[in-house]
């Protein structure tokens, strides 16, 4: 069978298997093995390719950043710091119309800067923010929509697990990816806040009557000292991790280890973290890390198989011949990301799409760090869209309310998905926004 035909069939087979529920790592490794076998007509060569993929990939020192950042995020999530951030943001924005929605976005942005997980943010703020907004007569759809929309900041504002995965697939610096993600992440958070302010004026029924009025001063307003005490752990973690990377004092791996240790010590000082929680954190860190490393190894196998099939080169050649240009290429790429986002998760999209387009992007002289941010944001829109919509499913499970269905969560998240698409278009049109800090 012709290598090009094998490459095309492998792409279709990967999507079908993932859609059918097969684990992504198993799918990529199985299809890669079969692909090389068919191309070379020798299973021994396929086995050797898989072996080399494992040894060449896993020995990279930067992989040490995965368990450390995962552990830091888990400690922060289990220590109740998310609730503290929300309470402070709630106090700061209570005078605004739609203030609870704005507070949710602001708290999610801060939470994202130390967890790197959209799923963790969705789970935490579904329990903290949604009941509070419903109590103040915000509409249920708006309440769950704000949480779903702002939860995606966890994968965009660094540190981000998806950025780490992209960095390894595209052979880019994890530190550069983190630094480049700061401005786009803050831009998206600001866009969400702006959208909430607009919705209170143009769609009052959607946001609910409670969002149209400011809240009265509480009987015991939070003093500045108390606010500072509540947010100081998060501020310290952000300063240590991102500040260390930005100044060059830490590598990404060292920053993750330092951040995990700092989060652990702060949780102990706050007396919110015991032996049982630490044991659970270690087990969860092991599970998540093993899962991510297996995905990356499988992606390495997949990339090698595509290289043997010559598919990236042929795709690049074909795109050059039809002369799509920059705008046409990015339109095709974004549409592909949005389509795949409806059926598979963000990590899978990165592992499937990036190896195909890397050579094309490089041949056009485009920056691969910028391309990574476009990829992550485009793929993250899928967290808010049916039928996959992982963040929406997490929120449904976390709130456990019979009066709020998945349909309500998806409809509530729809305006925020549209805002994400708008920000993505801006970042494509103005790449310097992603690279200004590099």
Residue, then its C-alpha position, 0 to 999 in steps of 0.5 A: x500500500x502507498x505510504x500516502x494512502x496509509x497516512x490518510x487512512x490512519x487519520x480517519x481511523x484515529x478519529x473513528x476510534x477516539x469517537x467510538x470511545x477508545x483511549x487516545x494513547x492506545x489509539x495513537x500507538x496502535x494506528x502508528x504501529x499498524x501504519x509503519x507495518x503496512x508501509x515497511x511490510x515488516x512488523x519488526x521495523x514497527x516494533x523498533x520504531x515504537x521502542x525508539x519513540x519511548x526511549x527518545x521521548x521519555x528521557x527528556x529532562x523537561x518532562x519533569x515539569x509535568x508531575x510538579x505542575x500537576x501536583x501544585x495544581x492539585x494541592x491548590x485545588x484541595x486546599x480551598x484557595x479557590x474559595x478564598x479567591x472567589x470571596x475576595x473577588x466577590x467583595x471587590x466587584x459587588x458594586x458592579x452590575x453582573x458583579x458576581x459573574x465578573x468575580x467568577x471570571x477574575x477568580x478563575x483567572x487567578x486560580x488558572x495561574x496556579x493550577x493549569x487545569x480547566x477541569x479543576x476550575x470547573x469543578x471548584x467554581x461550580x460548587x462555589x460560584x453557581x449557588x451564590x449567583x442563583x441565591x442573588x437571582x442570577x439566571x441558572x443558565x448564566x450562572x453555569x455559563x460563566x463558570x463553564x466559560x471562565x474555566x477554560x482560562x485554566x488551559x490558557x493562562x500559564x502554567x498550562x498542561x496543554x501548553x506543555x503537551x504542545x511544547x513537547x510535540x512541537x519541540x518548543x520551550x515550555x518556558x516560552x509557551x508559558x510567558x507567551x500565554x500571559x497576554x492572550x490569557x489576560x486578554x481572554x479574561x478581559x473579553x469575558x468581563x466585557x461580554x458580561x457587562x454587555x449582556x447585562x445591558x442587551x440581554x437582561x433576561x439571559x443574565x437574570x434580575x439579580x445581575x441588573x442591580x448592585x449588591x448592598x454593602x454587607x453587614x461585615x464587609x471584608x477588610x483590606x487586611x483580610x482580603x490580602x491574607x486570603x489572596x496572598x498564597x495565590x499571589x506568592x505562587x504566581x510570583x514564584x512560578x511565573x516570575x522565576x521563569x520570566x526572569x530566567x531564575x528557574x527553568x520550567x521544571x525547576x519552577x514547577x518543583x518550587x511551586x509544588x513545594x511552596x503550595x504544600x507549605x502554604x497549605x500546611x501553614x493555612x492548616x487546610x491540608x493533612x496527611x489524607x489529602x497529601x496521600x490523595x494528591x500523590x496518587x492523583x499526581x501519579x495517575x495524571x502524570x502517567x496518563x499524560x506521558x503515555x499520551x506524549x509517547x503515543x504522539x511521538x509514535x504517531x509523528x514518526x509514522x506520519x513522517x515515514x508516510x510523508x504526509x506532513x510534507x505532502x500536505x505542506x506541498x499541496x497547501x502551497x500549490x493551491x496557494x491558500x495564503x495565510x488567511x486561508x490556511x488559518x481558516x482551514x486550521x481553525x475550522x478543523x480545530x472547532x470540528x474536532x473539538x465537538x468530538x474529542x478532548x483538547x489534548x487529543x486535538x493537539x496530538x492529532x493536528x499539530x504534527x500534520x501542520x508543523x512543517x507547513x507553518x515552518x515553511x511559511x515562516x510563522x512562529x511556532x510559539x504563536x501557533x501553539x497558543x492558537x492551537x490551544x485556544x481553538x481546541x479549548x473552545x471544544x470544552x464548551x460545545x456539544x456533544x463532548x463539552x468536557x467542562x460542561x459535563x464536569x459542571x453538571x456532575x459538580x452541582x448535582x441539581x435536577x433543575x439544571x440540565x446539560x442543555x442549560x449549561x451548553x446554552x449558557x456557555x455558548x456566548x463565551x464560546x463565541x467570545x473565545x472565537x473572537x479573541x482567537x481571530x484577534x490573536x491570529x490577526x495580530x500575532x505580536x500580542x502572543x509574542x510581546x513578552x518574549 
